[in-house]
Amino acid sequence: MVQLTAGICARLHAATPDDHEVFSGPHTVQFLSIKKVNSGNAGALDRFRIIVSDGINFLQAMLATQLNGMVNDGTIGKHTVAVIEKLTCNYVQDKKLYIILALRVLETATEKIGDPKAFETSDSAPPNMVTTPAQITPKPSAASSSSSKPPMRQHPSNAPVTAKSGRGSIFPIEGLSPYQNNWTIKARVTQKSEIKTWSNAKGEGKLFSATLMDDTGEIRATGFNLAVDELYPKLEEGKVYYISKARVNLAKKKFSNLSNDYELNLERTTEVEECLDTINLPVIKYNFVPLGGLEDLPKDSTCDVIAIVKEVAPLGEILSKQQNRKLIKREITLVDQSGYSVRLTLWGKQAEQYNNEEESPVIAFKGVRVGDFGGRSLSMISTSTMAVNPDLEECFKLRGWYDSMGAGQSFQAQSNTGSNGAASGFKREEIRSLAEVKDSQLGQQDKVEYFSVRATIMHIKSDNICYPACPTIGCNKKVIDVGGNWRCEKCDKSFEAPEYRYLISLAVADYSGQAWLQGFNDVGLAVFGMSANDLIQIKENNADKFNVILQQANCKTFNFSCRAKQDEYNGTTRTRFGISSICALDFKAEAMRLRDLLHSEWGR
């Protein structure tokens, strides 16, 4: 049986907030119960209260929200024995509130270890302690509600975790709520936006935003008008600051993808002081997703990736129809050890200032948005950050892999910008019938789902079978006929003639049913055996021959790798099946598959 750290609950119960040794662990404990705490706000993140035991005593603690997944997936539960590697302490209503920041599971016992007792109720807060109501409460009671008595306004020298005489208590970001007013956070600026201006019927103004983080979480901070003049020059990305006297509001999720239910409104009187400490500083935390796993993420979600920059495209411009202005962009191609590559788009100043001189750097991206146009792609957004050659273990491993073998490796593209190995996505052992695909409702769970199918072409739509595309390699955008010349808005160039590319819609069938599949240029090349340029010339010069080619393509059978995704068109929601790859039948491989099936458990 695992030995619990005897007496740790008593040490925590008697500890002062600046007792870093007891709060930095490690401590082996048992969880007697885990209970969800209702925050009272619709859409708020779940909070979990844990009863922690050392076999002698027990006390209550809260689980940091970034660890909620351990409860949801059953990693921790009743009687779990774990090592608490880090926790923090806050004072709420004269009581200590412990927040578990990091833990490691050892085992799950069948019963309670020892005979732990509760501590006698006493005032655990130091004398003259600054206390404020909080939205997170370790125990529901009338005394801990938002209608409790006003907070004390004293400023003693022995306030908890005070870095400088006169500064308020250092609060964890996760513990902030609108019901607190005398707090200070110690946070790192991970991202700072440009100054934006607006002008409307109500007047003119300006604003900026920043993302702040500590060991417990992240929060968005926004300053307007006079606060911009006062605070924008003070805050620098990457530095750590003591910040106080800002207003805590409910977060406007429309403008932020952070998981925090609250945000800070920076005011002219907000105090910002750079932290010059060299220890106990917040470190940026990543949750990296391999490039090969991007297909499992839903469209418009955000994720963290770390990868090698294999290719860098030149600066380009696009015309934003929504904002009616030109946007500067740069596309880079990322690769990693999963064997996949993906296209990531930088915008604005990030695109302009990207250092193209360094060859194949390692870059860690935090909070990039996942797109699904033409396959999986990534894009920087206003709250995204990037760190070039960061001091991370993942960076050193990636650098070593690429220098030793990755540089000469070929990669499967997540973005379908051309023919990248037609049969690469087809999985013969996972083939499904069209009826199974529809009955399983693939693509209807707000995420892209993939499947393999063998089907026969029954009909090809002849209208809009191809489109005039930009001849520039890697562009493929539609061009417009302007006075006899074909203009590409993306490349800002005109051409004498376009390069036609397939945009094909197929009705296919198997023994179980029929479905419509959509494909791009590589699909048309496989089906017709000629380029779209050749086919469009035949259509313009000899309509009968064009129709014969379409008829000859019918009744051909292919192996398809497809993606299913739900979209909305003219107010109607539908599921579309796009072709990721297409390949002709390999009869030898099909026969070998049938042979293996006969010798399997199913065949016996």
Sequence and secondary structure as in RCSB ss.txt:
>XXXX:A:sequence
MVQLTAGICARLHAATPDDHEVFSGPHTVQFLSIKKVNSGNAGALDRFRIIVSDGINFLQAMLATQLNGMVNDGT
IGKHTVAVIEKLTCNYVQDKKLYIILALRVLETATEKIGDPKAFETSDSAPPNMVTTPAQITPKPSAASSSSSKP
PMRQHPSNAPVTAKSGRGSIFPIEGLSPYQNNWTIKARVTQKSEIKTWSNAKGEGKLFSATLMDDTGEIRATGFN
LAVDELYPKLEEGKVYYISKARVNLAKKKFSNLSNDYELNLERTTEVEECLDTINLPVIKYNFVPLGGLEDLPKD
STCDVIAIVKEVAPLGEILSKQQNRKLIKREITLVDQSGYSVRLTLWGKQAEQYNNEEESPVIAFKGVRVGDFGG
RSLSMISTSTMAVNPDLEECFKLRGWYDSMGAGQSFQAQSNTGSNGAASGFKREEIRSLAEVKDSQLGQQDKVEY
FSVRATIMHIKSDNICYPACPTIGCNKKVIDVGGNWRCEKCDKSFEAPEYRYLISLAVADYSGQAWLQGFNDVGL
AVFGMSANDLIQIKENNADKFNVILQQANCKTFNFSCRAKQDEYNGTTRTRFGISSICALDFKAEAMRLRDLLHS
EWGR
>XXXX:A:secstr
     TTHHHHHHH  TT HHHHS  EEEEEEEEEEE  SSTT   EEEEEEE SSEEEEEEE GGGHHHHHTTS
S TTEEEEEEEEEEEEETTEEEEEEEEEEEEEE SS  S  EE      S TT      SS SS  GGGSTTS  
      TT TT SSTT  EE  GGG  TT  SEEEEEEEEEE   EEEEETTEEEEEEEEEEEETTEEEEEEEET
HHHHHHTTT  TT EEEEES EEEE  GGG   S SEEEEE TT EEEE   SSS       B  GGGGGGS TT
 EEEEEEEEEEE   EEEEETTTTEEEEEEEEEEE TTSEEEEEEEEHHHHHH   SSSS EEEEEEEEEE TTB
 EEE  TT EEEES S HHHHHHHHHHHHTGGG   EESB SS S TTTT  GGGB  HHHHHHTTTT SSS EE
EEEEEEEEEE  TT EEEE  STTT  B EEETTEEEETTTTEEESS EEEE EEEEEE SS EEEEEE HHHHH
HHHSS HHHHHHHHHH HHHHHHHHHHHTT EEEEEEEEEEEEETTEEEEEEEEEEEEE  HHHHHHHHHHHHTS
TTT 
